[in-house]
Structures are given as C-alpha cells and as structure tokens.
Amino acid sequence: MKRRVRQYGLVMGTCLILFAGSLPVYYLFGTGWAVAMCAVAALLPPVAVTLGTLGDPRDPQDRDNRYGPNAD
C-alpha cells in the first residue's frame, strides 16, 4: 500500500506544480506554454487514480483489491 500512496502523491504533486507553475510561465513565455502545462496537468489526475488503485501482485499484504492473485 505504501507504494501506491507514494505513486499517487507523486503524480498529484506533479499536477499541482504544473497548475501553479503555469501562471509564471504565462508571463515569461506566453499563452501556448501555459495552456500546454494546464492540459498536461488536467490529464494527470485519472492517471494518479489508476496508479493508486492498482494492486501489487508481489506484495502479500496488499489485499484490498477485488481481482488478481491477491484477491480475498
């Protein structure tokens, strides 16, 4: 479970940095770069949720998934 929380936090932290960093990028480099950063940041939350819900088949303590080799 630690691995999943770490991956989720990393991806969501990257998302927040991209959103927050788009304002200075807008003033320094223009609208195109800021919009591109926001577009990438908008795609990251579904990726973070997917990574957060995947179970680790090598970890026997990871039993909160319904399907797979460690399903209850």
N, C-alpha and C positions, 0 to 999 in steps of 0.2 A: 504494500500500500504506500510506503514511503516513496517509491519510485514514481508512482502515478501522481502523487501530490506534488512532487518536485517538478515533474514534466509539466503539469497543469500550471503551476506557479510561474515557471519559466516562460511558457508561451503567453500567458496573460500579462506578465510583466513586460514582455516584448511588445505586446499590443498597446499597453498603456504608454510606453516610451514612444512608440510611433505616433500615437494620437497627440501626446503632449509635445513632441518634437516637431509636429507639422506646422505649428504657429511660427517658430523662429525660421524654419525652412521657407515658409511662405514669404517672409520679409527678406530673407537673404537670397533665395534662388528663384522664387516665382511660384505661380499657382500650380503649374504642372507637377512639380516635385511634391508639393504639399498634398495635392489630390491623390497622387500615386501612393504616398505614405498612408493616407487615410483609407484608401482602397485595400491595401495590404492588411492594415490593422483591422478592417471590417471582416476580412476572411479568416483571421486567426481564432476568434472565439469558438467556432464549430470544430476547428482542429484541436483546440485545447480540450474541449469536452470529449471528443473522440479518444484522445490520448489518456484522459482521466478515467475513462470507463473501461479501457482495455485491461484485462487481467493478465498477470504474468504466469505463463504455464510452468515456469521453473520454480515458482515460489509456492510452497505448500500452504503457507499462511494466508495467501490471497484467495479467500473463499467467498467473497461477496459477489461473485459473478454467477449467472444462471447457466451458462453454457461453457463447454470446453472441458479440458482434462481435470480441472479442479472444482467442477460444479458439485454442489451438495445433492 
